[in-house]
């Protein structure tokens, strides 16, 4: 299941560390963290699942829960091949899931 559906106190620190209290199989909330740099890259100014190290070429990184469904959206200005900054966003709920109280990239 997408992590945000069973999470509390979601935040992104240092621009790339996803933190939250995730429910495990027993329904208990446990502290979890995940380095988004391990699964998100920068492809010419766009976020790319399966890449890595996006934060090294990003500025103005922000995170928020958006809309009625509290969609977890990461936003940043990413450098493209010419070194220009391009506004980009990615829905973290698409590929980051909760596996028994731990973040998992799917």
Secondary structure, 3 states (H helix, E strand, C coil): CEHHHHEEEEEEECCCEEEEEEECCCCCEEEEEEEHHHCEEEECCEEEECCCCHHHHEEEEEEEEECCCCEEEEEEEEECCCCCEEEEEEEHHHCEEEECCEEEEC
